[in-house]
Amino acid sequence: MNLPLTPERERLVLWLLALTQFTVIMDFMVMMPLAPQLMQAFHIEPAAVSGAVSAYAWCAGISGLAAAMYIDRFDRRKLLLTVFALFTLSNLACAAAPNFHVLLLSRAFAGLTGGILGAIVMAIIGDLIPAHRRGAATGVVMTSFSLASVAGVPTGVMLAAHYGWASPFYILVICSLPILLLAARVLPALDGHLANRAPLSAMLPNLIALYKEPAHLKAFLLSAINMMTGMMVIPFISPVLVNNVGLQPAEITYVYLAGGLATFFTARRIGRWSDRYGAQKVYRIVSLLFILPVLFITHLPVLPLVGVVLFFPFFMVLASGRNIPMQALMTTVPEPSRRGAFLSANAAIQQVGTGLGALLGGLTLHTEVSGHIAGYGLNGWIAAGMAVLTVLWVGQVRGAAVKTAPEQKAA
């Protein structure tokens, strides 16, 4: 029997979803600061590391595309538990990889499983939380980014510096098991959307219709460009800090720790601002501000560790802050009966944007004889241009409630 969703239990569910997202985000993020160790261990170039990031993203996109056909056909609780268990196995495969080729395949497996977890989490928020409170709820879940930055990635980088690159993935497996058990106990059955479940014969036509809907296409374009903007820059921060700025790999821990601490205090506040002032307005403001640290970090002069640590929180707060109003806005775009499919398709589009951004960002870079990584400044200017484009385009993305409001008023 399910317990009633009291305010206390609602908060517990949201924090449980945040912990689930924590493992997914750490799994994705830890590959970036591990780049120097991976380059040394496997004798590869920065472009190869971005290839591993892209492999995850492409497979996550394929997984999300396929999930759009079935995600609304299952109880979301059961689906979350099943996919999360497979995701945990994927991290074990990454940790045990004996060479870069096996690691690449393991990252692809991680993408296939972890790629749709975010869509399931956001669908659960859409099912449980009223639209006028989804910004705050999304802010709570997005603290997973902060937790990953504060506790996950710095710990993973420190462990990798002392015990090898595989140690963060073993830690992820250990962290995932109690989260999986708690989710099985705390999450309620989430099957209300099954009342309007379409027949099997309608799965493919419904998927095609999902991508034909103009409102959906506008939202998908925003998601793709939003992710490309960040991924032109983010995967290469650690190699640039080590090769160009002169930091030691272990010192990257303090950089991500400072950034993560800052986002921990700002994520929920940005979510509340999104509810109060509107997701579109908050997204525009944060995205415009994001351009400044993007241009600075891609043209970073040689700085001592303390200088990088003092600057990095500005980048992290704005990089993660853009996603909070955008994700809250995305939950309002489809009708409730299509929310899971839409968010899964949107997750696929986001992963395609992630993969394209990481791939294109890697193509512009090359390592000089001195070890200096050249071409990063160009990435910054491209990312800045993309950020401006998203600011202009976000006004085209409208929620279903917004679209029906004039009709309701006329009635």
C-alpha positions in Angstrom: 0.0 0.0 0.0 1.3 3.5 -0.9 1.7 6.1 1.8 0.0 9.4 1.1 2.2 12.0 -0.5 2.4 14.4 2.5 4.7 17.5 2.2 7.3 15.6 4.2 7.2 12.6 1.9 7.2 14.9 -1.1 10.4 16.4 0.1 11.9 12.9 0.7 10.9 11.9 -2.8 12.5 15.0 -4.3 15.8 14.5 -2.5 15.7 10.8 -3.5 15.4 11.9 -7.1 18.2 14.3 -6.5 20.4 11.5 -5.3 19.5 9.4 -8.3 20.5 12.3 -10.5 23.6 12.8 -8.5 25.0 9.4 -9.6 24.0 10.1 -13.2 25.6 13.6 -13.3 28.7 12.4 -11.4 29.1 9.5 -13.9 29.0 12.0 -16.7 30.9 14.9 -15.1 33.8 12.8 -13.7 35.0 11.9 -17.2 35.9 15.5 -17.8 38.3 16.2 -14.9 39.7 12.7 -15.3 40.8 13.6 -18.8 44.5 14.2 -17.8 44.7 10.8 -16.1 43.0 9.1 -19.0 45.3 10.8 -21.6 48.3 9.6 -19.6 47.0 6.1 -18.8 45.8 5.3 -22.4 48.2 7.6 -24.3 45.4 9.4 -26.1 44.7 13.0 -27.2 42.0 15.4 -25.8 39.8 14.6 -28.9 39.8 10.9 -27.8 38.5 11.9 -24.4 35.8 14.0 -26.0 35.0 11.0 -28.1 34.3 9.0 -25.0 32.0 11.8 -23.8 30.4 11.8 -27.2 29.9 8.0 -27.1 27.9 8.4 -23.9 25.9 11.2 -25.3 25.1 9.5 -28.7 24.0 6.3 -27.0 22.0 8.3 -24.5 20.3 10.0 -27.3 19.5 6.7 -29.1 18.2 5.3 -25.8 16.0 8.4 -25.2 14.6 8.2 -28.7 13.6 4.6 -28.2 12.3 5.3 -24.7 9.9 7.8 -26.1 7.9 4.9 -27.6 7.6 3.0 -24.3 8.2 5.3 -21.3 4.5 6.1 -20.9 3.5 2.5 -21.0 5.0 1.6 -17.6 4.7 2.5 -14.0 7.4 5.2 -13.6 8.5 3.7 -10.3 9.2 0.3 -11.7 10.9 1.8 -14.8 13.2 4.0 -12.7 14.3 1.0 -10.5 15.0 -1.2 -13.5 17.0 1.4 -15.5 18.9 2.5 -12.4 19.9 -1.0 -11.7 21.3 -1.4 -15.2 23.0 2.0 -14.9 24.8 0.7 -11.8 26.1 -2.3 -13.8 27.4 0.0 -16.5 29.5 1.8 -13.9 31.0 -1.5 -12.8 31.8 -2.2 -16.4 33.6 1.2 -16.7 35.6 0.5 -13.6 36.8 -2.9 -14.8 37.7 -1.7 -18.3 41.2 -3.0 -19.1 41.8 -0.6 -22.1 40.4 2.5 -23.7 38.4 0.6 -26.3 36.6 -1.4 -23.6 36.1 1.8 -21.6 34.5 3.4 -24.7 32.1 0.5 -25.0 31.3 0.8 -21.3 30.6 4.5 -21.6 28.2 3.6 -24.5 26.4 1.2 -22.1 26.3 3.9 -19.5 24.7 6.2 -22.0 22.1 3.7 -23.0 21.0 3.3 -19.3 21.8 6.7 -17.7 20.5 8.7 -20.7 16.9 8.1 -19.9 17.1 8.4 -16.1 16.9 12.2 -16.3 13.7 11.9 -18.4 12.1 9.5 -15.9 13.0 11.8 -13.0 11.5 14.9 -14.7 8.4 12.9 -15.7 7.9 11.9 -12.0 8.2 15.6 -11.0 5.7 16.5 -13.7 3.3 13.8 -12.4 3.7 14.6 -8.7 4.3 18.4 -8.5 1.8 21.1 -9.7 3.1 23.3 -12.5 3.3 26.4 -10.3 5.8 24.6 -8.0 7.8 22.8 -10.5 10.6 25.4 -10.7 11.3 25.0 -7.0 11.0 21.2 -7.3 13.4 21.2 -10.2 15.8 23.4 -8.2 15.8 20.7 -5.4 16.5 17.9 -7.9 19.1 20.1 -9.7 21.1 20.3 -6.4 22.3 16.9 -7.6 24.6 18.9 -9.9 25.9 20.7 -6.8 26.3 17.5 -4.8 28.2 15.9 -7.7 30.4 19.0 -7.9 31.0 19.3 -4.2 31.2 15.7 -3.1 31.3 13.5 -6.1 33.7 14.9 -8.7 36.3 16.3 -6.2 36.3 13.0 -4.3 36.5 11.1 -7.6 39.4 13.2 -8.9 41.3 12.9 -5.6 40.8 9.1 -5.6 41.9 8.9 -9.2 45.0 10.9 -8.5 46.0 8.4 -5.7 44.4 5.1 -6.7 43.9 5.2 -10.4 41.3 6.5 -12.9 38.9 3.6 -12.2 38.3 4.3 -8.5 35.6 6.9 -9.1 33.5 4.4 -11.0 33.8 1.9 -8.1 32.6 4.6 -5.7 29.6 5.2 -8.0 28.6 1.6 -7.7 28.9 1.7 -3.9 26.8 4.9 -3.7 24.2 3.6 -6.1 23.2 0.5 -4.2 21.7 2.2 -1.1 20.0 4.7 -3.3 18.4 1.9 -5.3 17.2 0.2 -2.1 15.8 3.5 -0.7 14.0 4.2 -4.0 12.3 0.8 -3.9 11.0 1.7 -0.4 10.1 5.4 -0.7 8.7 5.9 -4.3 5.0 5.6 -4.7 3.4 3.7 -7.6 3.2 6.2 -10.5 0.8 4.7 -12.9 -2.0 7.3 -13.3 -0.9 8.1 -16.8 -1.5 4.5 -17.9 -5.3 5.2 -18.1 -4.7 6.9 -21.4 -2.1 4.4 -22.6 -2.2 4.0 -26.4 -2.3 0.6 -28.0 0.9 -1.0 -29.2 0.0 -0.4 -32.8 0.0 3.4 -32.1 3.6 3.5 -30.7 5.4 4.4 -33.9 2.8 6.8 -35.2 2.7 8.5 -31.8 6.5 8.9 -31.8 6.4 10.4 -35.3 3.5 12.7 -34.2 5.6 13.7 -31.2 8.3 15.1 -33.5 5.9 16.7 -35.8 4.3 18.9 -33.2 5.6 22.5 -33.8 5.6 23.4 -30.1 7.7 20.3 -29.4 10.1 21.0 -32.2 10.7 24.5 -30.8 11.4 23.1 -27.4 13.8 20.4 -28.8 15.8 23.0 -30.7 16.3 25.1 -27.5 17.4 21.9 -25.6 19.9 20.9 -28.3 21.5 24.4 -28.6 21.5 24.9 -24.8 23.5 21.6 -24.3 25.9 22.3 -27.3 26.7 25.7 -25.7 28.0 24.2 -22.5 29.7 21.2 -24.1 31.8 23.3 -26.4 33.7 24.4 -23.3 33.1 22.1 -20.3 34.7 18.8 -21.3 38.1 20.5 -21.9 38.3 22.6 -18.7 40.5 20.2 -16.8 43.0 19.5 -19.6 43.3 23.2 -20.2 43.8 24.0 -16.5 46.5 21.3 -16.4 48.3 21.8 -19.7 47.8 25.6 -20.2 47.4 27.1 -16.7 49.8 24.7 -15.0 47.6 23.2 -12.3 48.3 19.7 -11.0 45.6 17.1 -11.7 44.9 16.7 -8.0 44.4 20.5 -7.7 41.3 20.2 -10.0 39.6 18.8 -6.9 39.6 22.2 -5.2 38.4 24.0 -8.4 35.3 21.8 -8.7 34.7 21.9 -5.0 34.5 25.7 -5.0 32.2 25.7 -8.0 30.0 23.0 -6.5 29.6 24.7 -3.2 28.4 27.8 -4.9 25.8 26.0 -7.0 24.5 24.2 -3.9 23.3 27.5 -2.5 22.1 28.9 -5.8 20.2 26.0 -7.5 17.1 26.2 -5.3 17.1 30.0 -5.3 17.1 30.0 -9.1 14.3 27.5 -9.1 12.2 29.7 -6.9 13.0 32.7 -9.1 11.8 30.7 -12.0 8.4 30.1 -10.3 8.1 33.7 -9.3 9.3 35.6 -12.4 8.7 33.0 -15.1 11.1 30.4 -16.5 11.7 32.3 -19.8 12.7 35.5 -18.1 15.1 33.8 -15.7 16.6 31.7 -18.4 17.3 34.8 -20.5 19.0 36.6 -17.6 21.2 33.6 -16.6 22.2 32.8 -20.2 23.3 36.3 -20.9 25.4 36.4 -17.7 26.8 33.0 -18.6 28.6 34.5 -21.6 31.1 36.4 -19.5 32.6 33.5 -17.6 32.6 31.4 -20.8 34.7 33.9 -22.6 37.0 34.3 -19.6 37.6 30.6 -19.0 38.3 30.0 -22.7 40.9 32.8 -22.7 42.2 32.1 -19.2 45.7 33.5 -18.5 48.2 31.7 -16.3 46.8 32.0 -12.8 47.7 30.6 -9.4 45.3 27.9 -8.0 43.6 30.5 -5.7 42.7 32.7 -8.7 41.1 29.8 -10.5 39.3 28.7 -7.4 37.9 32.2 -6.9 36.7 32.5 -10.5 35.2 29.0 -11.1 32.1 29.4 -8.9 30.8 32.1 -11.3 31.2 29.8 -14.2 29.5 26.8 -12.4 26.6 28.8 -11.0 25.6 30.2 -14.4 26.4 27.0 -16.3 24.1 24.9 -14.1 21.7 27.7 -13.5 20.6 27.9 -17.2 19.3 24.3 -17.0 16.9 24.9 -14.0 14.4 27.2 -15.7 14.8 25.4 -19.0 13.9 22.0 -17.4 10.9 23.5 -15.5 9.7 25.0 -18.8 10.0 21.7 -20.6 7.7 19.9 -18.1 4.9 22.3 -19.2 5.2 21.9 -23.0 3.4 18.5 -23.5 0.0 17.3 -22.3 0.2 15.2 -19.2 -0.5 11.9 -21.0 2.5 12.5 -23.3 4.8 14.0 -20.7 7.0 10.9 -20.3 7.4 10.4 -24.1 8.1 14.1 -24.7 10.7 14.4 -21.9 12.4 11.2 -23.0 12.5 12.5 -26.6 13.8 15.8 -25.2 16.5 13.9 -23.2 17.5 12.3 -26.5 17.8 15.6 -28.2 19.8 17.0 -25.2 22.2 14.1 -25.5 22.6 14.7 -29.2 23.4 18.3 -28.4 25.8 17.1 -25.8 27.5 14.8 -28.2 27.7 17.4 -31.0 29.1 20.0 -28.6 31.8 17.7 -27.3 32.6 16.5 -30.7 32.8 19.9 -32.4 34.7 21.3 -29.4 37.3 18.5 -29.7 37.7 19.1 -33.4 38.8 22.7 -32.9 41.6 21.8 -30.4 45.0 20.4 -30.9 48.0 19.8 -28.6 51.2 21.7 -29.5 54.7 20.3 -29.1 55.0 22.2 -25.8 51.9 20.5 -24.5 49.8 23.6 -24.7 46.2 23.0 -25.9 45.4 25.5 -28.7 42.0 26.5 -30.1 40.1 26.8 -26.9 39.4 30.5 -27.4 37.5 29.8 -30.6 35.3 27.4 -28.6 34.4 30.2 -26.2 33.3 32.6 -29.0 31.1 29.9 -30.6 29.6 29.1 -27.2 28.9 32.8 -26.6 27.1 33.0 -30.0 25.0 29.9 -29.2 24.0 31.4 -25.8 22.7 34.5 -27.5 20.8 32.4 -29.9 19.1 30.5 -27.0 18.1 33.8 -25.4 16.4 34.9 -28.6 14.7 31.5 -29.1 13.4 30.7 -25.6 10.4 33.0 -26.2 9.2 30.6 -28.9 8.9 27.7 -26.3 5.4 27.7 -24.8 3.8 25.4 -22.2 0.6 23.7 -22.9 -1.1 25.7 -20.1 0.1 28.9 -21.7 -1.2 27.9 -25.1 -4.7 27.1 -23.7 -5.0 30.1 -21.5 -6.5 32.5 -24.1 -9.1 29.8 -24.9 -10.0 29.4 -21.3 -10.3 33.2 -20.9 -12.6 33.4 -23.9 -14.7 30.6 -22.5 
